[in-house]
Amino acid sequence: MTVKPIGRYWEQRAEHFLMQHGLQLITRNFSTPSGEIDLIMRDADSVAFIEVRYRGSTRYGGAIHSVTTAKQRKLKCCAALFISRHTAWSHYPCRFDVIAYDAPNGDVEPIWIRAAFD
């Protein structure tokens, strides 16, 4: 399996997990020239921009540690563009969450970090 189908699989798992926790999907795979946001979801009165990370091995620090400051900057730029294009969401508080899977065997519960960065 190539990287893209693997990523989509884990994004679908994360989406299902978050919906079970009451979040509602706004859109998935919002793309801009500077990058992509995996999931954008409504959580009560907030908009959550979700980055989904998967690592089959924790050898290099695991999934959580793979969200670098450079990646955070890209996500913030993408989120700003989303809000500018979809002004109905501009009055909602926003946050950046990370769903991480460290799954060498493929069967693991996600680690959900709400408001993982500013």
C-alpha positions in Angstrom: 0.0 0.0 0.0 1.4 3.4 -0.9 1.5 6.5 1.4 -1.6 8.2 0.1 -4.0 5.2 0.7 -2.5 4.6 4.1 -3.0 8.3 5.0 -6.6 8.2 3.9 -7.3 5.1 5.9 -6.0 6.7 9.1 -7.9 9.9 8.3 -11.1 7.9 8.0 -10.5 6.2 11.3 -9.8 9.5 12.9 -13.0 11.0 11.4 -15.1 8.1 12.7 -13.5 8.4 16.2 -14.2 12.1 16.4 -17.8 11.7 15.2 -18.3 9.1 17.9 -17.2 11.9 20.3 -19.8 14.3 19.0 -17.8 16.3 16.5 -19.5 17.1 13.1 -17.6 17.1 9.8 -17.3 20.4 8.0 -14.9 19.2 5.3 -12.0 16.9 4.8 -8.7 17.3 2.9 -9.0 21.1 2.5 -6.1 21.9 0.2 -4.3 25.2 -0.4 -1.0 26.1 -2.1 0.7 26.0 1.3 -0.7 22.6 2.4 -3.7 20.6 3.5 -5.8 20.2 6.5 -6.9 16.6 7.0 -10.2 17.3 8.8 -12.2 20.4 9.7 -14.9 19.7 12.3 -17.3 21.5 14.5 -17.0 20.7 18.2 -20.0 22.4 19.9 -19.3 26.1 19.3 -15.7 25.7 18.0 -14.0 24.9 14.8 -11.4 22.2 15.1 -8.7 21.9 12.5 -7.4 18.3 12.8 -4.1 17.0 11.7 -4.0 13.2 11.6 -0.6 11.5 11.9 0.3 7.8 11.6 3.6 6.1 12.3 4.2 2.4 11.9 7.2 2.7 14.2 8.1 4.9 17.1 11.8 4.8 16.2 11.9 8.5 15.3 9.7 9.8 18.0 6.3 8.6 17.0 3.3 10.3 15.4 2.8 13.1 17.9 6.3 14.4 17.5 6.0 14.5 13.7 3.9 17.7 13.8 6.8 20.1 13.5 6.7 23.9 13.9 7.0 24.2 10.1 3.9 21.9 9.8 2.1 24.0 12.4 2.8 27.2 10.4 1.4 25.5 7.3 -1.7 24.4 9.1 -2.3 27.9 10.4 -2.0 29.4 6.9 -4.4 26.8 5.6 -6.9 27.5 8.4 -6.7 31.3 7.8 -7.5 30.7 4.1 -10.4 28.4 5.0 -11.9 31.0 7.3 -11.4 33.8 4.7 -13.2 31.6 2.1 -15.9 30.4 4.5 -16.8 33.5 6.5 -19.7 31.8 8.2 -17.1 30.2 10.5 -15.2 33.4 11.2 -17.0 34.1 14.4 -16.3 30.6 15.9 -13.3 30.1 18.2 -10.8 27.9 16.4 -8.3 25.3 17.6 -5.7 22.9 16.2 -6.0 19.3 17.3 -3.8 16.3 16.5 -5.0 12.7 16.2 -2.0 10.4 16.4 -1.7 6.7 15.7 1.5 4.8 16.6 0.4 1.5 15.2 3.1 -0.9 14.2 0.4 -3.7 14.2 -2.4 -1.4 12.8 -4.7 -1.9 15.8 -4.4 0.9 18.2 -6.6 3.6 19.8 -5.8 7.2 18.7 -4.2 9.8 20.9 -6.3 12.9 20.7 -4.6 16.2 21.7 -7.1 19.0 21.7 -5.6 22.5 21.2 -2.2 20.9 20.5 -0.7 24.3 19.5 -1.7 27.9 19.1 
